[in-house]
C-alpha cells in the first residue's frame, strides 16, 4: 500500500470513528434523534488526526507528511487518492496546499475532470465531483465560464451538476453577472434550473436589485414554477408579492391545487394578504 493510500485510509477511519463516538455519547433509547454539527465534528476529528503519528509512513504525522509535499504533482496525487475514497471531502490542509498554486492546480484538476468525463469508466466519479468543487474553492477567474459550461454539457449527470453548482456558489456575488448572462441564452430548461439554484444559493448571503429582477424574470420565463416560487420565498423580498398575487388571480382557474397552495403560502411568507385567494375546484 502506498503512503497516499495509507493516509487516505487513516483519514476515513478517523472520521468514521469520530462519528461513531459522537453517536455513542449522545444517542440514548430516549433520545435517538441526535443533531450533529457535521462541519464542527469533522474539524475536531481532522485536527486530532493530523497530529497522530502513523507507523506505516515512518512514524510521522499526517500533517508532517502533507507539509512535506512540495511539487504540485505530488499534492494533486494525494488529493485524488483521498477524494476517491472520502465521504466528507479532503482535509483543509490539503486544500490550502492547492491554493498556494491556485491557477496551475485548477488547470490540473480541470484536466482530470475532463479526461474522466470523456471516459466510459465512471469509477472515479467521486474524485471528479470533489475536483470540480475544489476548482470553485480555488476561485480562479478563468474557471467561472468553464464551470458554467459544464452545467450545459453534463446536465444529465445529477451528481456532477450538483458539484458544479456547489463550486460556482463558492465564487459568491462575483459570478452573478456570468450566471445572469448564461440564463438569458440557455435553451435547456434543466440547465436553467441549475443556474437558478446557483443564484439562490449565492443570494442567501448577498441581496441586490439585480438578483430580485433576475428572479422576477425567471418566474416569467421558466416552466418549473414551483422552483422559482420557492426561491422567491427564501429570498424574502416583499416586492414579489404583487406579481405573485397577480399571477394567482389571473390563472387560478387553470392551476392545480398543489401549485396554487404553494404560491399562496409563499405570498403569506413574504407578508402578503391571502384571505381573498381561494382555490376554485377545476
N, C-alpha and C positions, 0 to 999 in steps of 0.2 A: 504494500500500500504506500502511495506517495505521501509526502508531507502535507501537500494540499488536501488530499483525501482524508488524512488523519485529522487535520484542523477542522475540516467540514463536518466530519462525523462527530468530533468532540463538541462542536458548537451545537449541533442538533440535539445531542444527548443532554447537554446542559440546559437548553431551552425546554425540552420535554420534562426533565427532572424539576425544573423551576415551576412549571405549570402544575405538575402533579403535586408538588409540595404545597403550593398555594391552596389547591383544592382540598388537600387532606387537612389543612389547618383551618379552613373556613367553612367547608361544607359539613353539614350535620343532617341527621334524619329529619330534624325540624326545619332547617334552612337549607334546602337543596338548590335554591335559586341564588347562586353566588355571582356577584358582579365583579368583573375583573377589569382593571385598568391595564389592558394588554401592553400598551406602549411603555407605561411605567415599569411593569413587571419585566418586560424584555430588557429594558435598560439596566435594571438592577442585576438580572441574571448575566447579562453581557459584561457588565463591569467586573463581576466576580470571576467569570470565565476568563477574561483577558489576562488576569493576573495569577492564574493557576498553572503551574508548570506541567508539561506533558512529557512523560518519559520517552515516548516513541519518536519525538522530534529533537531529542538531545537535552531533555530536562530544561527547556526554555519555555517561556510563557507564550501564548498566542499573540500577545501584544508585542513581545520582542521579535517573534517570527515575522509578523506582518510589517513591523517597522524596519526590518532588515531588508525587505524587498525594495530594490532601487529602480529596476527597469520597469517601464510601463507594461511590457510583455509579461513579466512575472506577476505583476499586480492584477493584470487582466485575467491570466490563467487561474489565479486563486479566486477571483470574482466569479468566473464561470463555474468553477468547481463548486463553490458554496451556493451560488444561485440555483444550480441544478438540483440540489437536494434539500434546500432550506424552505420551510413553510412560512418563515417570518422575514424573509429577505436576508441581506448580508449585514454584518456589523457596521456600525457608523464609522469606525476607524478605517475600514476598507474604502468606504465612500469618500472619506477625507483624502485618502491616498490618490484616488482617481481625480478628485477636484484639484489636486496640485498640478495636474497636467490635463486640465479640463477639455480643451479642444481636441488634442490627439486621442484622448480617452474616449470622447464622444465619437470620433471617427472610427475607432476600433470597435466600439460597441455597436454602432450602426451597421458596420460591415458584417459583423456577426449576425445581427438581426436579419439583414437582407439575405445573406447566404443561407441561413436556417429556414426562412420562409419560402425560399425558392426550391428547397429540398423536399423530397417526398417523405423524408424521415422527420417525424414530428416529436421524437423522443426528447428533444431539447426545448420544448415549448415553455417550460417553467423558467429556464435560463433566459429565453428570449423575452418573456414578459418582464423579468427583473432587469434585463438590459435596457429595454425600452424605458422603463421607469427611471433607471439610472441616468439616461440621457436627459430626461426632463430635470432631474436634480442638478445636473451639471450646468443647465441654463445657458447653453451656448446659443447666441443669436441665430447662427446659421441653421440650427435644427428646428426652429419654430415651424417653418414651412414644410420641412421633411416629415415631422411628426403629424402635421395636419394631413399631408398626402397619404400617410399610412392608413388613416381612417377611411379614405376613399378606396384605397386598394384592397384592404382586408376587413371591410365592414361585415363580411360574413363570418368572421372569426371573433366570437364574443369575448373570449379571454384576452386576446391580443388587443382588441378595440378598447376594452376597459383599462388595460395597462397604458395604452396611448392616452386615453383621457386623463388618467392619473398623472402621467408625465407632463401633459400640456398644462394641467392645473398648477403644477409647480412653478410655472413662469409667472403666475399671478396676473395682475392687470396689464403687464407689458405685452401680453399676447392677445388681448381682447380685440384689437383692431384687425388682426390677422383672422381671428375666428369670425368676426362680423363679415369680413370680405369673403371668406370661404363659404359661409352660409348663403350669401347672396347668389353665388354662382353654382352652388351644388345642386345636382338634379336628383340624387338618390335620397329618398325620404329617411332611410335608416341612418345615413351619414348625417343628415340634418339633425336627427335626434341625438346623435353622439356630440355634435358641435354644440347643441343647446345644453346638453348635460355638462359640457366643459364650462360654458358660460355660467351655468347655475352654480357649479362648484366654486368658481372664482368669485362670484357675486356674494358669496357668504362673507367674504372679507372686504369686498370693495363695492360701493354703491355709486352710481353716476346716472346722469340723464341718458347717456349713451346706452347703458345697459337696459334701462327701462324701455327706451324706444325700440331697442333691438327685440326685447321680449314682446312688446306690443305688436311689432311686425311679424314675429314668429307665430303669434296667436292667429294672425290672419292668413299666414302662408302654409302652416303645417296641417297635415291630416290627423296627426296624433294630438288631438285637442286636450285630452286629459293630462298628458305630459306637460304641455305648455302651461295649462292652468295650475297644475301642481307647483311648477317652478315659480309662477307669478305669486302664488300664495306664500311660498317660502321666502321670496324676495321681499315681500312685505310693503310694497309701495301702493298706497291708497289710490293713486291716480289710475290704477287698473279697474277700480270699481265701476265707473261709468260705462266703459266699453264691455265689461263682463255682464253687467246688468242689461245693457242694450242687446247683447248677443242672445241672452236667455229670453228676453221679451220678444225678440224678433223670430227666434227659432224654436220656441217652446213646443209647438205642435209637431215638430219634426225630430225632436231629441228623445233618446231613450231615457228612462227614469234614472239609471245609474249616472249617466253623464250630467243630467240636469241637477241631481243632488250634489254631485261633485263640485260643479261650478258654484252652486248655491252656497255650499259650505265654505268655499274659498272667499266668496264675496263677504260672508259673515266674518271670516278670519281677518280680512282686511279692514273690517269696521263698517261694512256697508249694510244697508237695510235689505232684509229678505222677506219680510212678512207678506209682501204683495206678490212674491214669486211662488206661485202654487202650481204644482205639476198637474197637467191635464192628461188623463189616460188616453193613449192613442186609439 
